[in-house]
Amino acid sequence: MPNPSSSAKRLGRRALLFPLCLVLYEFSTYIGNDMIQPGMLTVVEQFNAGEAWVSASMTAYMAGGMFLLWLLGPLSDRIGRRPVMLTGVVWFIVTCLATFLVQNIEQFTALRFLQGISLCFIGAVGYAAIQESFEEAVCIKITALMANVALIAPLLGPLVGAAWIHMAPWEWMFVLFAALAVIALLGLLRAMPETATRLGEPLSLKQLGRDYALVIKNRRFVAGALATGFVSLPLLAWIAQSPVIIISGEQLTSYEYGMLQVPVFGALILGNLALARMTSRHTVRALIIFGGWPIVAGLLLAALATLFSAHAYLWMTAGLSIYAFGIGLANAGLVRLTLFASDMSKGTVSSAMGMLQMLIFTAGIEISKSVWMTAGNGGFSLFNFASGAIWLGLMVYFLKDRRVGGGLQP
């Protein structure tokens, strides 16, 4: 692995240009989901489809985000991170503009799948390059700060999306997403370094299978990768299902729906800011443990409140906000430790990690929808708490060796 450059260590402007451009692309893909979700009720109405298609949009997007993960990481190891990443940005721009061609809900959902493929490039290629470009302490700090920028999407997306559908056709949202991605593309062309470590090696399916087999045999890596998926699942289930829960279920306005997203994603940003400040004083292990308390407590609060009163959506929001703060505090360190739990090249490891996460997200969102339709808000919150409990069990295994994550002292 190449040593981080001195400019990267100093976090100078040139060193930060690459992560800033990457996070702008990440922001455009995230807002491509978060902004359209409050407009999905309008989309399904326009196409004469049922409300079940509301969460199907996000499920398709997540499924697309898993589709090419198995290939992109290893491919970028061998032909370079830059060309693969830049191709992904162009793909997102083209598929966003193709929205104007869809004529029914089936075509729209299929296009959402194609747009979701753009997510593959972020973790498998972009974040692998970030991890390879910066030393551990600096990398975690950068990742936390980047997350804050990316989290503006779920914070502002529902509010802006709810306002947009009252002022302009929903299709024009995708022009905005494409425009943001164009700016990111220009920045990445200028700033993205090449960090791949296996340039020129041939890529064969047989070798690819052996590489993935070695990664999956690492039980600690698998535990960490599954944990990163399960801990984020309640948040993604909330993003996917909250338009139906709040607008259709509780009969609130789209504006009120948007306002209920603010405490959840505001808490997530606060958690990331707290992480950035605490990184220099605490080990990664300690930060994960600190974050675990609000994660479990928040999900438990939401479950108890909605079981006691099916319409306690404010308490559910409060619980999810506490949980979100814990994610902001714990997740960046967990991702770092999981990525380096395997000695395999980071493109392959990132792809394996992403596939496990996206499998959990894709299946979990659909299961949470079914649970809500069957058992209401109480069942939905119990499902989220179960995800948190699984995360806790995986963390006990992942951190059972007290040396894991205990050496981060910048």
C-alpha positions in Angstrom: 0.0 0.0 0.0 1.4 3.4 -0.9 2.4 5.6 2.0 0.2 8.7 2.5 1.7 11.7 1.1 2.9 14.5 3.3 0.3 16.8 1.8 -2.4 14.3 2.7 -1.2 14.1 6.3 -1.2 17.9 6.6 -4.7 18.0 5.2 -3.8 20.8 2.9 -6.2 22.2 0.3 -4.9 20.0 -2.5 -5.1 16.9 -0.3 -8.7 17.6 0.6 -9.9 18.4 -2.9 -10.2 14.7 -3.7 -12.4 13.7 -0.7 -14.5 16.9 -1.2 -15.1 16.0 -4.8 -15.9 12.4 -3.8 -18.4 13.5 -1.1 -20.1 15.8 -3.6 -20.7 12.8 -5.9 -21.8 10.8 -2.8 -24.1 13.6 -1.9 -25.7 13.6 -5.4 -26.4 9.9 -5.2 -27.8 10.1 -1.7 -30.0 13.1 -2.5 -31.1 11.1 -5.6 -32.8 8.8 -3.1 -33.7 11.1 -0.2 -35.2 13.9 -2.3 -37.4 11.7 -4.4 -38.9 9.7 -1.5 -41.4 12.4 -0.4 -42.3 12.7 -4.1 -43.0 9.0 -4.5 -46.6 9.4 -3.5 -46.9 11.8 -6.5 -45.0 9.5 -8.8 -47.2 6.4 -8.0 -50.3 8.6 -8.4 -49.1 9.8 -11.8 -48.4 6.3 -13.0 -51.7 4.9 -11.4 -49.8 2.5 -9.1 -50.3 1.5 -5.5 -48.5 2.7 -2.4 -46.4 -0.5 -2.3 -44.3 1.0 -5.1 -43.2 3.9 -2.8 -40.6 1.8 -0.9 -40.0 -0.3 -4.1 -38.2 2.7 -5.5 -35.6 2.7 -2.7 -35.4 -1.2 -2.7 -34.5 -1.0 -6.4 -32.0 1.7 -5.8 -30.3 -0.4 -3.0 -30.4 -3.5 -5.2 -28.6 -1.6 -7.9 -26.0 -0.6 -5.3 -25.2 -4.2 -4.8 -25.3 -5.4 -8.5 -21.7 -4.7 -9.5 -19.9 -4.5 -6.2 -18.4 -7.9 -6.7 -16.6 -6.7 -9.8 -15.7 -3.0 -9.3 -13.3 -3.3 -6.4 -11.1 -6.0 -7.9 -11.4 -4.3 -11.3 -10.1 -1.0 -9.8 -7.3 -2.9 -8.1 -6.0 -3.9 -11.5 -6.9 -1.2 -14.0 -6.9 1.7 -11.5 -9.2 3.5 -9.2 -9.5 6.7 -11.3 -10.9 5.2 -14.5 -13.4 3.1 -12.7 -14.6 5.9 -10.4 -14.9 8.4 -13.3 -17.0 5.9 -15.3 -19.3 5.5 -12.3 -20.0 9.2 -12.2 -20.7 9.4 -15.9 -23.1 6.5 -15.6 -25.0 8.3 -12.8 -25.3 11.4 -14.9 -26.7 9.5 -17.9 -29.2 7.4 -16.0 -30.5 10.5 -14.1 -31.2 12.3 -17.4 -32.9 9.1 -18.7 -35.7 9.7 -16.2 -37.5 11.8 -18.8 -38.0 8.6 -21.0 -40.0 6.5 -18.5 -43.7 6.0 -19.1 -44.9 3.7 -16.3 -44.0 2.7 -12.8 -42.2 -0.5 -13.9 -39.9 1.5 -16.2 -39.3 4.0 -13.4 -38.4 1.3 -10.9 -36.1 -0.4 -13.4 -34.4 2.9 -14.0 -34.0 3.4 -10.2 -32.1 0.1 -10.2 -29.8 1.4 -13.0 -29.3 4.6 -11.1 -28.5 2.7 -7.9 -25.5 1.0 -9.6 -23.8 4.3 -9.2 -23.7 3.6 -5.4 -21.3 0.7 -6.1 -18.5 3.0 -7.1 -18.5 5.0 -3.8 -17.6 2.2 -1.3 -15.8 -0.2 -3.6 -13.6 2.4 -5.4 -13.9 5.9 -3.9 -13.7 5.1 -0.2 -11.0 2.4 -0.8 -8.9 5.2 -2.4 -9.5 7.4 0.7 -8.5 4.7 3.1 -5.3 4.1 1.0 -4.4 7.8 0.8 -4.5 8.8 4.5 -3.1 7.4 7.7 -5.6 5.8 10.2 -6.3 8.7 12.6 -6.5 11.3 9.8 -8.6 9.0 7.7 -11.2 8.4 10.4 -11.4 12.2 11.0 -11.8 12.8 7.3 -14.4 10.1 7.0 -16.5 11.6 9.8 -16.3 15.1 8.3 -17.2 13.7 4.9 -20.2 11.9 6.4 -21.5 15.2 7.7 -21.5 16.7 4.2 -23.1 13.5 2.8 -25.7 13.6 5.6 -27.0 17.0 4.4 -28.8 14.9 1.8 -31.1 13.0 4.1 -31.5 16.1 6.3 -32.5 18.5 3.5 -33.7 15.9 0.9 -37.1 15.3 2.4 -37.7 19.0 3.1 -36.6 20.1 -0.4 -38.3 17.2 -2.1 -41.6 17.9 -0.3 -41.4 21.5 -1.4 -40.2 20.7 -4.9 -43.3 18.6 -5.9 -45.5 21.6 -5.1 -43.5 23.9 -7.4 -42.1 21.9 -10.2 -42.4 18.5 -12.0 -40.7 15.7 -10.0 -38.7 14.6 -13.1 -36.7 17.8 -12.9 -35.2 16.7 -9.6 -33.0 14.3 -11.6 -31.6 17.2 -13.6 -30.4 18.7 -10.3 -28.8 15.3 -9.3 -27.0 15.1 -12.7 -25.8 18.7 -12.4 -24.2 18.0 -9.0 -22.6 14.9 -10.4 -21.1 16.9 -13.3 -19.4 19.3 -10.9 -18.1 16.3 -8.9 -16.8 14.7 -12.2 -14.8 17.8 -13.0 -13.3 17.9 -9.6 -12.4 14.2 -9.6 -10.7 14.5 -13.0 -8.4 17.1 -11.4 -7.8 15.7 -7.9 -8.3 12.0 -7.6 -5.0 10.1 -7.0 -4.3 6.6 -8.3 -3.8 4.3 -5.3 -4.4 0.8 -6.7 -1.8 -1.7 -5.7 -2.3 -4.5 -8.2 -2.1 -2.5 -11.5 -1.5 -4.7 -14.5 -2.5 -8.0 -12.9 -4.9 -10.1 -15.0 -8.5 -10.3 -13.8 -9.9 -13.8 -14.0 -13.1 -15.2 -12.5 -11.1 -18.0 -10.9 -8.7 -15.7 -9.2 -11.6 -13.4 -8.2 -13.4 -16.4 -6.6 -10.2 -17.3 -4.6 -9.8 -13.7 -3.4 -13.4 -13.5 -2.2 -13.1 -16.9 -0.6 -10.1 -15.7 1.4 -12.0 -12.6 2.5 -15.2 -14.4 3.5 -13.2 -17.0 5.5 -12.1 -14.2 7.8 -14.9 -14.5 10.5 -14.0 -11.2 12.1 -14.3 -9.4 8.8 -17.7 -11.0 8.1 -18.9 -10.0 11.6 -17.8 -6.4 11.1 -19.3 -6.2 7.6 -22.7 -7.6 8.8 -22.6 -5.3 11.8 -22.2 -2.2 9.5 -25.2 -3.4 7.6 -27.5 -4.1 10.5 -26.7 -1.0 12.4 -27.7 1.2 9.5 -30.8 -0.8 8.5 -33.2 1.0 10.9 -32.1 4.4 9.4 -32.6 3.2 5.8 -35.9 1.5 6.7 -37.1 4.9 8.2 -36.1 6.7 5.0 -37.9 4.2 2.8 -41.1 3.8 4.9 -41.5 7.2 6.7 -43.4 8.8 3.8 -46.1 6.2 4.2 -45.9 6.1 8.0 -46.1 9.9 8.4 -48.2 11.1 5.5 -50.5 8.2 4.8 -50.5 6.5 8.3 -50.6 9.6 10.5 -52.3 12.0 8.0 -49.6 14.7 8.4 -48.6 17.1 5.6 -45.5 16.6 3.5 -44.0 19.6 5.3 -44.5 18.0 8.7 -43.0 14.8 7.3 -39.9 16.7 6.2 -39.6 18.4 9.6 -39.6 15.1 11.4 -36.5 14.1 9.4 -34.5 17.0 10.9 -34.0 15.6 14.5 -33.0 12.2 13.1 -30.4 13.4 10.7 -29.4 16.3 12.7 -28.5 13.9 15.5 -26.5 11.8 13.0 -24.5 14.9 12.0 -23.9 15.8 15.7 -22.6 12.2 16.3 -20.1 12.6 13.4 -19.0 16.0 14.8 -18.5 14.4 18.2 -16.5 11.6 16.6 -14.2 14.1 14.8 -13.5 15.8 18.1 -13.0 12.6 20.2 -10.8 10.8 17.7 -7.6 12.3 19.1 -8.4 11.4 22.7 -10.0 7.9 22.4 -9.2 4.6 20.7 -11.5 3.4 17.9 -12.6 0.6 20.2 -13.8 3.1 22.8 -15.6 5.2 20.2 -17.6 2.1 19.0 -18.5 1.2 22.6 -19.5 4.8 23.4 -21.8 4.8 20.3 -23.3 1.5 21.2 -25.1 2.9 24.2 -27.3 5.4 22.3 -27.8 3.0 19.5 -29.4 0.4 21.7 -31.2 2.8 24.0 -32.7 4.8 21.1 -34.1 1.8 19.3 -35.4 0.4 22.6 -37.2 3.7 23.3 -38.8 3.7 19.9 -40.0 0.1 20.3 -41.4 0.6 23.8 -43.2 3.8 22.9 -44.9 2.5 19.7 -45.9 -0.8 21.4 -47.5 1.2 24.2 -49.2 3.6 21.7 -49.4 2.8 18.0 -49.4 6.5 17.1 -46.5 7.6 19.2 -44.6 8.7 16.1 -43.0 11.6 18.0 -41.5 9.2 20.5 -40.4 6.9 17.7 -38.7 9.9 16.1 -37.0 10.8 19.4 -35.7 7.2 19.8 -34.4 7.1 16.2 -32.7 10.4 16.8 -30.8 9.0 19.9 -29.9 5.9 17.8 -28.7 8.1 14.9 -26.3 10.0 17.3 -24.8 6.7 18.2 -24.3 5.7 14.6 -22.5 8.9 13.9 -20.2 8.2 16.8 -19.5 4.5 16.2 -19.7 3.7 12.5 -16.7 5.4 10.9 -14.3 3.5 13.3 -16.2 0.2 12.7 -15.9 0.6 8.9 -12.1 1.3 9.3 -11.5 -1.7 11.5 -13.6 -4.0 9.3 -11.8 -2.9 6.1 -8.4 -3.7 7.6 -9.5 -6.9 9.3 -8.4 -8.6 6.0 -5.0 -8.4 4.4 -6.5 -8.7 0.9 -6.3 -5.6 -1.4 -8.8 -3.0 -0.3 -10.8 -2.9 -3.5 -11.7 -6.5 -3.1 -12.4 -6.1 0.7 -14.5 -3.0 0.1 -16.6 -4.9 -2.5 -17.2 -7.8 -0.2 -18.1 -5.5 2.6 -20.5 -3.5 0.3 -22.2 -6.7 -1.0 -23.0 -7.9 2.5 -24.3 -4.5 3.5 -26.4 -4.0 0.4 -27.9 -7.5 0.8 -29.0 -6.6 4.3 -30.4 -3.2 3.1 -32.3 -4.6 0.1 -33.9 -7.5 2.0 -34.3 -5.5 5.2 -36.2 -2.6 3.6 -38.7 -4.9 2.1 -39.1 -6.9 5.3 -39.6 -3.7 7.3 -42.3 -2.7 4.8 -44.1 -6.0 5.3 -43.8 -5.8 9.0 -45.3 -2.3 9.1 -48.2 -3.3 6.9 -48.9 -6.3 9.2 -48.1 -4.9 12.6 -48.0 -1.1 12.3 -45.6 1.3 14.0 -45.0 -1.1 16.9 -43.9 -3.9 14.6 -41.8 -1.6 12.6 -39.9 -0.4 15.7 -39.5 -3.9 17.0 -37.9 -4.8 13.7 -35.5 -1.9 14.1 -34.7 -2.9 17.6 -34.0 -6.5 16.5 -31.5 -5.1 13.9 -29.8 -3.2 16.8 -29.7 -6.3 18.9 -28.0 -8.3 16.1 -25.5 -5.5 15.7 -24.7 -5.7 19.5 -24.1 -9.4 19.3 -21.8 -9.0 16.3 -19.9 -6.3 18.1 -19.3 -8.6 21.1 -17.7 -11.1 18.7 -15.9 -8.5 16.7 -14.3 -6.8 19.7 -13.7 -9.9 21.9 -10.0 -9.5 21.3 -9.2 -6.5 23.4 -6.4 -5.5 21.1 -8.8 -4.8 18.3 -9.1 -1.1 17.8 -7.1 -0.3 20.8 -4.0 1.2 19.1 -5.3 4.4 17.6 -3.3 7.2 19.1 -2.4 9.8 16.4 
